[in-house]
Amino acid sequence: MRLTLVCLMKPVLHGYFRSSCSWRVRIAFALKGIEYDQVAVNLIKDGGQQLTEQYKTLNPMQQVPAVEIDGVTLSQSLAVIQYIDETRPGPRLLPADPKARAQVRMISDLIASGIQPLQNLSVLQKIGAEKLPWAQHFINRGFQALEPILKQTAGKYCVGNEISMADICLVPQVYNAERFKVDVGQYPTIKRLNETLAEIEAFNLSHPSRQPDTPADLQA
């Protein structure tokens, strides 16, 4: 593939330090060894910077992340991760084996579509005072489905013994579960995998406590 100037420019991640979807992209960049720039989009300040008309041109859904890469702007984390995997060298984020690849996508979609959106900031703002039991209910519901799946697919990591997009999705979701006071100990496979992944540099460097826009009181 012919290199062009636009392909040599650093990707730009528009995100928020505690956003699960932004964190997924940061993990993928770190695993691939890709340098990138970050532009903070504060989901709280000024009523939510993602709601500005300027940001809407980057992501019409007015959510994070938005990633400018190779002359295009992508705005769904799993699409970004798969694009990175298909265009950049480094460890594969989706397995070559079709069955294993389908399992990775199944687990990723379960988290990214079946759990995380239901405890997203925009949803919780609509729920109001009942947001904690709401979030706990849907995280537990999702983990009750995810645990037996992972018992079947996991080796050292979510699918076999290689890190994949499924692991990239799992860690931010466990972080959210702990934020919402879900007892992750009920799910031994999820807990074991998360503890294993927490030892890996790419997951640590991309952690919400270590980002340029992390508030001082939440920094590691």
N, C-alpha and C positions, 0 to 999 in steps of 0.2 A: 504494500500500500504506500503510495507516494506521500511523503511528509510535506505538509504545507505549514506556513507560518502559524495559522490558527491552531493547528494540532500541537505546536510547540509551546503554546501559551499555557500557563498554569490554569487548571480548573478553578472555578470560584464557587464556593459553597455558601449559599445564603441560608442560615439556620439559626437555631436557638440552642443554648448549651444543654437544656434539659429535655429537648424534644427527642423522643424515641427514634423518629424517622431521620432526623439529622444525625443522631448518633450512629445509626446503621451505616450511613454513608461515610462518616468519619472512620468507622472500623474498616470498611472496605478499602478506602484510600490507604489506611495504615498497613493493612495486610498486603496490599499490592506495592507498597513503597512509593506511593504517588504524592508528590508535593502539591499543595493547593493553598489557595487563599480563602479566608473566611470573612464574610460580611454578616454581622450580627443583626438578627431580626427579633426584637424583643416582643414576645407575645403578650406581655402585660402592660408595658409602658405606653402612655398616651392612648390607652384603650386598645392597644395591639397594633404594632407597626406593620404586621402582615395585612392589615385591612386598608392600607393606603392605596390610592390609585396607582402610585409609582410601582409598588410591589406587585399589584395585580397584573401588570404587564409581564412580569416574570412568571407568576403562578396564578392563573385565573381562579383557582380554588382558594386563594389567599391563605395558604397553609405553608409550612416549611417541611422539607427543604425545597429550594430551587437550585439547580446546579447548572452553571454555564460551562460547557465543555465542548471542545472541537467545533465551535461555531453554532452549537444548538443549546437550547435550554430545556432541561428535563426536570420534571417536578413530582415524580413518584419514586420513593426510595428504592423499591425493588427494581424498577426500570433502570434507575441509575446504576445500581449494583450490577445488574446483568450487562449493561452497556460497558461498564468498566471491565468486567470479566472478559467480554468479547473483543475488546480493543486494546487491552494492556497486558504486558507480560507479567509474570509472577505466579504465585500459587492460584490454582483454579478455585473459584468460589462456587461453581456448580460442577458436580462430578461428570466424567465422560460417560459413565454407564447410564443408559436411559432410565433404568428402574431407580437407581440411587438418585439421579437428577430429579425424577418425579417426586420422590420422597422429600427431597430438599425443598422443592417448590410447594408441596403439600403442607409441610410444617411452617414454612415462611408465610404462606397465605393464611393458614389458621391463625397465626399470631397477628399478621399485618392487617387482615380483614375481619377476623373473628373475635379478637380480644382488644387490641390497642385502640381502634376507633371509638369503642364504647366507653373508654375512660380518658378520651382526649379532652383537652382544655375546653374546646368549643361546646362539647356535649355537657361537661360538668357545669359549665356556667349556666346552662339552661336548667339543669337539675336543681341547683340551689343547695339548700340546707341538707338534702339527703345524698349529697355527692359521695361521701365516704362509703356508706352501705351499698350504693349503686355500683361504685367502682369495684368494691370487694366482691360483690355478687358476680359480676361479669368476668373478672379475672379468675375467680375460683371456677366458674363454669367452664372457661376456656382451658384452665390448667387440668381440670378433671378429664377433659378430652385429650389434651396434649400428653399427659403422663403415660397412659398406656401405649400411645403411638411411639413415644421415645423409647419405651422399654423394648419395643420390637426393632427399632431402627438404629439405636445408639451403639457405638463402640466407645472409644475415648471421647468422641464428640457426638453431635446430634444424629448424624448419619455416618456410621462407620468410624474410621480413624483419621479422617481428614477434615479440617475446618471448612465450613461451607456457609452459604447464605443463611441456612437455618440457624447456625450458631450466632451469626450476626444479628438475627432477629430475636433470638432467645434472651441474650444478656440484657438489652434495654428493657425487655418486658419483665424480667425478674426484678430489675431495679425499680420499676414502677410498682410492682406487686409489694415490694418492701416499703416503698413510700406510702402506700395505702394500707399498710399494716396487715397484709395477707401473710398467713403462716406458711411460708414456702416449705417448711419441714414436712408438711403433709404430702409433698410430692418429691420423693427421694431421688428419682432420676433427674428431674429438673434441677434440684438442689445440687446434685453431684456435678452435673454438666456445667452449671453456672460457676461453681467453685473452681473447676478445672480451667475454664475459660478466663476467669479472673486473674489467673497467673500469667497470662499471655500479654506481651508488651503492647500489641496493637489495641487490645481492649482497654488496657490501662491508660495509654496515651490519649485515647479518644473519649475517656470518661467525662461525664458532665462536670466533675469537680476540677477539671484541668483545662478548661477552654478559655479563650480570650475574653468572652463575655460572662464568665462565671462570677457572680457576686462574691465579694471578698469573704463574707461569712460562710460561704459554701465551698471555698477553694480547699483543695487537698494540701 
